[in-house]
C-alpha cells in the first residue's frame, strides 16, 4: 500500500534530495494522517459514548489531535518549501521543525486534559457497557495505527524526516494505549472490576510522554545539535579524496531544515604548493559538494608541513604523548618556530566537548610538561577547542 501511494502521488519519488519531492512526501503523509485519524476519531468517539468509557473517549480525542497535527504538518511542509529570499537567505526549511514543535504541544495538551478526566473517573467510577462490536472496532483501530506508524517511518527514512519519525513514534504509542484500553474493557467483562480510570491515566501519561519526545526531537535541530558521525565521515572522506588535500579538521554543519545544510571545514594543503593551485582545488571541492552532497560547503585552507623531517619528528612526538595522555584528543595546524633559546610548538588541541573546564586546562598543561621532558627548549603554544561530532551510543 505504501509503495502504491508513493508511486501514484509523488512525482519523481526516487529523487528524494529535491525539495519539491520532499514536500510531496510530506503532503502525502499529512493527507493520509488526516484521513486515518478523523476516521478513527469518529469510530472511537461513538464507541466511547456507547461504553461510557473515559479511556476510549480519551483515545478518540487523541486521534482528533493527531488529525489536527497532520493539518499543522501539512501547512508546515508547504511553508518550508518556500525558496530563499532577501530576509531568509537560507530558505524556510526550519518551519517544518516549528510545525512539529506545535504538534508536540497539542499532544501534551490532550494528554494533560485526559489525565485530569481519568483522575475524576478513579474518584467517581461509572459502570462500563461492554459490547463485542466496540471491542472489535478498537482492535481494528490498533491495526490502522500500526499501519499509519509504519507508513510514516518508511517515508521518514526515505527523506530523512524527523517530523515523520516523530509521527511514527506517536502512532506506535497510540497503538499501545488503545491496546491498553481494550485490555481494561475485557478485564471488566471477565471480573466486573472497573479499572477504566486507571488505564485512562496510563493512556494520558503515554500520550504526554510521546509529546515530550516529539518536542525533544524537534528542538534539537532548532537549538543546534552535534554532527551525526555518519555525516562527519561522509564529508571528511569527500574532501580528502581530492589530490592536494592532506587532511581535514574543524568540521561544522549548520542545519537550516531537512535537506538544507551549510558546512565549513578546514582542509590541510602542502605548504610548498602554489597557493593559487591549492585555491583552485578548494573551489572545485566546494562546487562538487553542492552537486553531489547537496551541501553548501565553505572550506578554509590550512598550509601544513609535509617534507621537513625535523618538524614531522616533533609532530609525531606530540601525537604519541597526547595519545598516551588521552586517546580521545587530537591535534592539528602544527607549526614549529625556532627562537634563540627555545622552540615554539604551535598547534590546536581538540578536546571532547563533554570534558569540563578543568580538563580543558589540565590536558594542555600536562602535554606541555611532558614535551619539556623530551627537550627543555620546547615551548607549547596550544589553542584548546572542542569538536562538534555526536558520540555514538549517547
N, C-alpha and C positions, 0 to 999 in steps of 0.2 A: 504493500500500500504506500509506504514512504517513497519508494523509487517511482511509483506511478505518479504520485502527486508532484514530485520534483521534476520529472521529465515533462509533464504536461503544463506546469505553471511557472517554471523557472527557465527563462531563455538563456542559452549558453551556460547551463547549470554546471558544467565542468570547470569553467573559468572562474573559480571562487576568489581569485585575487582582485577581480574587478569590483569596484564599489557598487555598480548597478546590480551585479549578480548577488552580492552580499545583501543588498537591500531587498531583492526579490525573495531570497531565502527568509529574511526576517518578516516580510509581509506575509508569506505563506504560513510561517509558523504562527503568526499572530491571528490570522483569519481562522485557521484550524483550531487554535486555542479558544477563540471566542465562541465558535460553533459548539465545540465539545462541552465547554464549561457552562454555557447557557442551557444546553440540553440537560446536563447533569443537575443544574440548579432547579429547573422545573420539576424534574422527576423526584429529586431528594426532598424538595420543599413539600411536595404533595405527600410523600411518604412520611415526613416528619409530622405533618398535621394529622394524618390518619393514626400514626403510632403515638402521638403526643410525646415525642422524644426530643429533648433538647439537644442531644448529641447528633441526631440525624439532621435537625434543623441547623445546628452549627456547621455541620459538614456541608449542607446546601449553600449557606451563605458564604462559606469559604470558597466554594466553586464560583459563586457570583463575583466575589472579589477577584478570583483568578481571571474571570472574563473581563472585568474592568482592567486588570493588569495587562491582559492581552491588548486591550484598546490603547492603553498608555504605551505599551511596547511598539504597537503599530505606528503611533504618532512619533515616538522617539526615533524609530528606524527611518521613517520618511524624512524627519528633520535632520538627522545625522547625515543624510545623503547630500544635503546642500553643499555646493562647492565652496572653495575658499573665497573670501572677499577681503577688502582692504582692512576691515576691523578684525577679521579672523583668518590670518594668512595660512594657518594650518588646517583649515576646514572646520566642520561642525561635528566631527565624529564622536566627541565626548558626550554629546547629548544622549547617545544610546546608554551610557553609564548613568546619567542623571535620571533617565526614564526608569531604569532598573532600580535605582535608589528609591524613587517614588513608589514603585511596586512593592518594595520591601516594607515601606511604612504602612501601606494598605494591608498587607498581610499581617503585620504586627497589630494593627488596629482591630482587625477582625478577630484575631486570636485573643486579644485582651477583652473584647466585648463578650465573647462567649465563655471566657474564663469566669467572668462575673456571673453570667447566667447559670453556669454549671454549679457554682458555689451555692446559688439560690436553690437549685434543684436538690442539692445534697441536704440543705436545711429543711426544705418542704418538698419531699419527693411526691411524684404523681405516678399512678399506675400506667404501665405501658400496654398498648393494644397490639398484640402480636398478630401479624398476618404474613403468611408464607410468601405471597406475591411481592410484598415490600422487601423482604429479605433478598429475594431473587433479584429485584431491581438494584439493590445496593451491591450485590455481588457483581452484577453486570457493570456497575459504575466503577468498581475496582479495576475491572478489565479495561475499561475505557481510559482510566487514568494511567494505568501501566503503559498502554499503547502510546498515549499522548506524551508521557515522560520519555519513552524510548525514541519517539519521533523527534522530540526536541534535542535529545542527546546526539542522535545521528546527524541532524542538521547542524547542531552546535560544533561537533567535531569537524564537519566539512569546512566550516568557515571560521573556526576558532573563535566562537562567540561566548563570552562569559554570561551574557544575558540568557541565552538558550540553555546553557548548562545549569544556570540557576533555576530556570523553569523546570528542567529535568529533576533537579533535587526537590523542588516544591511538589511536583507531581508524584514523586515516589513517597513523599511524606503524606500527601493526600490519600494515596492508596493504603498506606499503613493505618491512618486514622479511620478511614471508612471500614477497614477490616476490623479495627477495634470496636467500632460502633456495632457491626454485625455480631461480634462476639458477645457484647453486652445484651443484645436482644435475645440471642439464643440462650444465654445464661439465665435471663429472666424466664424464658419459656420452660427451661428444664428445672429451675429451682424456685421460681416465684420471687426471687430476691432482685430488687431493682438497684442496679449499680450504674444506672444511666448517668447520674450527675458526676460520679467519679470518673467514668470513661470520658464524659464531656470535658472534665478538667484535663485529662490526658491529651485529648484531641487538641484542646486550646494551647497547651504547652508545646506540643509538636508543631503546631501552626506558627506560634511565636518564635520557636527555635529556627524554623525554616526562614522566617522573616529576618532574623538576626544574621543567618548565614548568607542570605542574598545581599543584605546591606554590607556585610564584610567584604564579599567578593567584588562588589561594585565600588566600594570606597577605595580599595587598594590601588587600582589604576588611576583614580582621581587624585589621590594623595601623592602617588609616585611610588611604585614598587620596584623591588630588586629585579635585575635582569634574569630571565629564565636561563638556566645553564645551557639548554639546547640552543637557544638563540645566541648566546655568548659564543659558543663553539662554532656555530654556523657562520657568524660574521667574521670571527677571528680567522677561521680557515679560508674564508672567501678572500680576505685581504692578503693573507700570507701566501696564497697560491701564485701571486704575481712575481715575476723575476724583478729583482731590485728591492724587494721588501725583506728585511732581515728578521722582523718580529713585530709584534703589536702589544699594546697595553692601554690602560685607561679608557676602556670602552664604556660609554654611557648611552642608554637608549631612552628616549622620551616618547611616551605613548600619547597620541592625540586622537585615540579612538581605534576600534578594530580595523586593521588593515592600513592604519595611518601612523607611521612611526618615523622619527628622526633620530639619528645616532651620530655620535662623534667618537673618534678613536685616534690614538697616536700610533703612527707607523714608523718603524725604525728603518733608516736607509743608510748605506755605507757612506761615511763622511768624505771619501775620496772620489765620489761620483759627482759629476757636474750637477749643480742644483737644478738647472733647467730640465735635465733629463729625468731627475727624480720627480720634479714637479709634474712633468708630462705623464709619468706613471700614475701618480696620485690622482690626477684629473681623470684618467681613464678608469681607474677603480671606482671613483665616485659615480661616473656615468653608468658603468656596468652594474653597480649596486642598485641604482634606481630601476634599471630594466629587469634584472634577474631576481633581486630580493624585494623590490617594491619599497625600499627604504631610502630616505634622503640622508645620505651619509656624508659627514664632514670629516676630513682626515687632516690631522696635524702631523707634520713631518719632523721626525727627530733624527738628526745625523748621529751615527754611532761608530765607534772604532771597530774595525774588522780585521786589521792586519798587524798592528803593533803588539808583538808578543809580550812585552813587559806589562802593558795595560791589561791584556787578556789574562795574564797570570794573576794579577792583583784582583781582577774581577772574579775569577774562579775561586780565589781565596775567600772573598766576601761571600760568594754563593755558598761555599762549603760551610763556613762558620754559621751563617744565618740558618742553613738547613738543620744544623745541629741544635741551634737555639730554638727554632720554631719552624717546622717544615711548611706551615700554612702561610708564612710570609714570603715575599719575593722582592726583588729589586729591579730597577730599570733606569734608563737615562744615566748610565755610568760614565763618569769622566775622571781623568787624573790630571791634576795641575801641580807641577813641580815648583816649589819655592826654594829659597836659600837654605832654610833649616828644617823644612817639613814638606810632606807630600799630601796635598789635599785630595781626598777621595770624595767626589761629589756625586750623589745619586738619590733617587727616590726609593722609599721602602713602603711596600703595600702591606697593610695590616688588616686582618679581618674586621669588619665593622662591628661585630659583636664584642670585641675586646674593649675593656674600659679605658678611661683616660690614663690610669696608672700603667697599664701595659703599653700604651702608646708612647709613654715616656721611657719606660724601663728597657724595652727591647732595643731601641737605637743606642741607649747608653751602654748596654752590655755588649752590643756588637762593636761599638767604638773601642771599648776596653780590650776586647779580645783581638781586634786588629792591631792595637798598640803593642800587644804581646808579640805579634808577628814581626812588627817593625815599629820602633818608637817614633819614627818620623811620620807615620800615618796619622792623619787628622781627618776623621769622617765628618762630612757636611751632609747631613741626612734630612730630607723632607719626608715626614711620615704622612701617609694618606691611606684612605680606605678603598676597598674595592666595592663594586656595586652589583655583584653577582649573588643570586639567591643560593643558599646552601641546600644541597639535596637532602631530602629526609626531614626538612623542617616545615 
